[in-house]
Every structure is written in structure tokens, then in C-alpha cells.
Amino acid sequence: MRLSKNLYTFHFNGCFTKYLCQTGKIFAAFFEKFLVAA
């Protein structure tokens, strides 16, 4: 759970800092489904 939370936080931080927002949104959608499934 901790790892997932860290990755989720990293995604948000990355989207607003280094990651491209477009790529971030795709990653967010996939990660959200993954969290819901898990």
C-alpha cells in the first residue's frame, strides 16, 4: 500500500513538475483503475 501511495504522489508531483500533463493524465487513468482493482 505504501508503495502505491508513493507512486501515486510521485505521479501528481511529476505531472506538475517534469512529466508531461498529457502523459500524466493517461498514467493517472491507468493507475486509478489499478488501485480500484487492487
Jmol script that loads the backbone (N, CA, C; Angstrom):
load data "model"
ATOM      1  N   MET A   1       0.841  -1.203   0.000  1.00  0.00           N
ATOM      2  CA  MET A   1       0.000   0.000   0.000  1.00  0.00           C
ATOM      3  C   MET A   1       0.879   1.258   0.000  1.00  0.00           C
ATOM      4  N   ARG A   2       1.907   1.234   0.834  1.00  0.00           N
ATOM      5  CA  ARG A   2       2.797   2.400   0.909  1.00  0.00           C
ATOM      6  C   ARG A   2       3.397   2.705  -0.460  1.00  0.00           C
ATOM      7  N   LEU A   3       3.854   1.654  -1.133  1.00  0.00           N
ATOM      8  CA  LEU A   3       4.481   1.855  -2.436  1.00  0.00           C
ATOM      9  C   LEU A   3       3.496   2.498  -3.411  1.00  0.00           C
ATOM     10  N   SER A   4       2.254   1.993  -3.422  1.00  0.00           N
ATOM     11  CA  SER A   4       1.237   2.538  -4.314  1.00  0.00           C
ATOM     12  C   SER A   4       0.991   4.011  -4.003  1.00  0.00           C
ATOM     13  N   LYS A   5       0.900   4.326  -2.705  1.00  0.00           N
ATOM     14  CA  LYS A   5       0.654   5.714  -2.306  1.00  0.00           C
ATOM     15  C   LYS A   5       1.803   6.601  -2.755  1.00  0.00           C
ATOM     16  N   ASN A   6       3.032   6.118  -2.598  1.00  0.00           N
ATOM     17  CA  ASN A   6       4.201   6.892  -3.008  1.00  0.00           C
ATOM     18  C   ASN A   6       4.194   7.114  -4.514  1.00  0.00           C
ATOM     19  N   LEU A   7       3.878   6.063  -5.268  1.00  0.00           N
ATOM     20  CA  LEU A   7       3.841   6.184  -6.721  1.00  0.00           C
ATOM     21  C   LEU A   7       2.757   7.166  -7.138  1.00  0.00           C
ATOM     22  N   TYR A   8       1.617   7.101  -6.458  1.00  0.00           N
ATOM     23  CA  TYR A   8       0.504   7.993  -6.783  1.00  0.00           C
ATOM     24  C   TYR A   8       0.907   9.445  -6.538  1.00  0.00           C
ATOM     25  N   THR A   9       1.565   9.700  -5.398  1.00  0.00           N
ATOM     26  CA  THR A   9       2.035  11.044  -5.073  1.00  0.00           C
ATOM     27  C   THR A   9       3.093  11.473  -6.072  1.00  0.00           C
ATOM     28  N   PHE A  10       3.984  10.556  -6.414  1.00  0.00           N
ATOM     29  CA  PHE A  10       5.045  10.853  -7.377  1.00  0.00           C
ATOM     30  C   PHE A  10       4.444  11.266  -8.711  1.00  0.00           C
ATOM     31  N   HIS A  11       3.378  10.592  -9.121  1.00  0.00           N
ATOM     32  CA  HIS A  11       2.706  10.915 -10.379  1.00  0.00           C
ATOM     33  C   HIS A  11       2.208  12.354 -10.376  1.00  0.00           C
ATOM     34  N   PHE A  12       1.518  12.740  -9.307  1.00  0.00           N
ATOM     35  CA  PHE A  12       0.988  14.097  -9.225  1.00  0.00           C
ATOM     36  C   PHE A  12       2.117  15.117  -9.224  1.00  0.00           C
ATOM     37  N   ASN A  13       3.153  14.871  -8.437  1.00  0.00           N
ATOM     38  CA  ASN A  13       4.293  15.782  -8.384  1.00  0.00           C
ATOM     39  C   ASN A  13       4.959  15.862  -9.749  1.00  0.00           C
ATOM     40  N   GLY A  14       5.149  14.710 -10.399  1.00  0.00           N
ATOM     41  CA  GLY A  14       5.804  14.661 -11.702  1.00  0.00           C
ATOM     42  C   GLY A  14       4.994  15.407 -12.755  1.00  0.00           C
ATOM     43  N   CYS A  15       3.671  15.254 -12.714  1.00  0.00           N
ATOM     44  CA  CYS A  15       2.812  15.895 -13.709  1.00  0.00           C
ATOM     45  C   CYS A  15       2.962  17.407 -13.657  1.00  0.00           C
ATOM     46  N   PHE A  16       3.074  17.941 -12.446  1.00  0.00           N
ATOM     47  CA  PHE A  16       3.162  19.390 -12.290  1.00  0.00           C
ATOM     48  C   PHE A  16       4.597  19.900 -12.377  1.00  0.00           C
ATOM     49  N   THR A  17       5.582  18.988 -12.404  1.00  0.00           N
ATOM     50  CA  THR A  17       6.969  19.438 -12.429  1.00  0.00           C
ATOM     51  C   THR A  17       7.673  19.037 -13.713  1.00  0.00           C
ATOM     52  N   LYS A  18       7.869  17.732 -13.912  1.00  0.00           N
ATOM     53  CA  LYS A  18       8.660  17.291 -15.063  1.00  0.00           C
ATOM     54  C   LYS A  18       7.832  16.533 -16.097  1.00  0.00           C
ATOM     55  N   TYR A  19       6.912  15.669 -15.618  1.00  0.00           N
ATOM     56  CA  TYR A  19       6.122  14.874 -16.558  1.00  0.00           C
ATOM     57  C   TYR A  19       5.216  15.754 -17.409  1.00  0.00           C
ATOM     58  N   LEU A  20       4.945  15.265 -18.623  1.00  0.00           N
ATOM     59  CA  LEU A  20       4.007  15.980 -19.480  1.00  0.00           C
ATOM     60  C   LEU A  20       2.600  15.726 -18.973  1.00  0.00           C
ATOM     61  N   CYS A  21       1.788  16.768 -18.925  1.00  0.00           N
ATOM     62  CA  CYS A  21       0.428  16.631 -18.391  1.00  0.00           C
ATOM     63  C   CYS A  21      -0.355  15.580 -19.175  1.00  0.00           C
ATOM     64  N   GLN A  22      -0.163  15.555 -20.493  1.00  0.00           N
ATOM     65  CA  GLN A  22      -0.900  14.583 -21.312  1.00  0.00           C
ATOM     66  C   GLN A  22      -0.538  13.167 -20.893  1.00  0.00           C
ATOM     67  N   THR A  23       0.755  12.893 -20.772  1.00  0.00           N
ATOM     68  CA  THR A  23       1.204  11.566 -20.353  1.00  0.00           C
ATOM     69  C   THR A  23       0.734  11.298 -18.934  1.00  0.00           C
ATOM     70  N   GLY A  24       0.758  12.326 -18.104  1.00  0.00           N
ATOM     71  CA  GLY A  24       0.336  12.182 -16.713  1.00  0.00           C
ATOM     72  C   GLY A  24      -1.121  11.758 -16.612  1.00  0.00           C
ATOM     73  N   LYS A  25      -1.970  12.352 -17.448  1.00  0.00           N
ATOM     74  CA  LYS A  25      -3.399  12.013 -17.408  1.00  0.00           C
ATOM     75  C   LYS A  25      -3.608  10.550 -17.775  1.00  0.00           C
ATOM     76  N   ILE A  26      -2.908  10.089 -18.802  1.00  0.00           N
ATOM     77  CA  ILE A  26      -3.030   8.687 -19.222  1.00  0.00           C
ATOM     78  C   ILE A  26      -2.569   7.780 -18.094  1.00  0.00           C
ATOM     79  N   PHE A  27      -1.446   8.141 -17.473  1.00  0.00           N
ATOM     80  CA  PHE A  27      -0.916   7.353 -16.368  1.00  0.00           C
ATOM     81  C   PHE A  27      -1.883   7.377 -15.194  1.00  0.00           C
ATOM     82  N   ALA A  28      -2.489   8.530 -14.957  1.00  0.00           N
ATOM     83  CA  ALA A  28      -3.435   8.670 -13.847  1.00  0.00           C
ATOM     84  C   ALA A  28      -4.633   7.749 -14.059  1.00  0.00           C
ATOM     85  N   ALA A  29      -5.189   7.748 -15.254  1.00  0.00           N
ATOM     86  CA  ALA A  29      -6.354   6.916 -15.549  1.00  0.00           C
ATOM     87  C   ALA A  29      -6.018   5.444 -15.337  1.00  0.00           C
ATOM     88  N   PHE A  30      -4.850   5.028 -15.844  1.00  0.00           N
ATOM     89  CA  PHE A  30      -4.438   3.631 -15.693  1.00  0.00           C
ATOM     90  C   PHE A  30      -4.190   3.297 -14.233  1.00  0.00           C
ATOM     91  N   PHE A  31      -3.508   4.200 -13.527  1.00  0.00           N
ATOM     92  CA  PHE A  31      -3.162   3.937 -12.132  1.00  0.00           C
ATOM     93  C   PHE A  31      -4.406   3.909 -11.257  1.00  0.00           C
ATOM     94  N   GLU A  32      -5.364   4.781 -11.540  1.00  0.00           N
ATOM     95  CA  GLU A  32      -6.605   4.799 -10.762  1.00  0.00           C
ATOM     96  C   GLU A  32      -7.334   3.470 -10.920  1.00  0.00           C
ATOM     97  N   LYS A  33      -7.410   2.961 -12.148  1.00  0.00           N
ATOM     98  CA  LYS A  33      -8.070   1.675 -12.386  1.00  0.00           C
ATOM     99  C   LYS A  33      -7.321   0.577 -11.651  1.00  0.00           C
ATOM    100  N   PHE A  34      -5.992   0.679 -11.657  1.00  0.00           N
ATOM    101  CA  PHE A  34      -5.167  -0.332 -10.989  1.00  0.00           C
ATOM    102  C   PHE A  34      -5.429  -0.318  -9.491  1.00  0.00           C
ATOM    103  N   LEU A  35      -5.522   0.885  -8.913  1.00  0.00           N
ATOM    104  CA  LEU A  35      -5.778   0.996  -7.472  1.00  0.00           C
ATOM    105  C   LEU A  35      -7.165   0.461  -7.141  1.00  0.00           C
ATOM    106  N   VAL A  36      -8.146   0.780  -7.966  1.00  0.00           N
ATOM    107  CA  VAL A  36      -9.515   0.315  -7.732  1.00  0.00           C
ATOM    108  C   VAL A  36      -9.566  -1.211  -7.821  1.00  0.00           C
ATOM    109  N   ALA A  37      -8.869  -1.771  -8.806  1.00  0.00           N
ATOM    110  CA  ALA A  37      -8.840  -3.223  -8.977  1.00  0.00           C
ATOM    111  C   ALA A  37      -8.124  -3.871  -7.799  1.00  0.00           C
ATOM    112  N   ALA A  38      -7.079  -3.211  -7.307  1.00  0.00           N
ATOM    113  CA  ALA A  38      -6.302  -3.755  -6.187  1.00  0.00           C
ATOM    114  C   ALA A  38      -6.956  -3.359  -4.876  1.00  0.00           C
TER     115      ALA A  38
END
end "model"
wireframe off; spacefill off
backbone 0.3
color backbone group
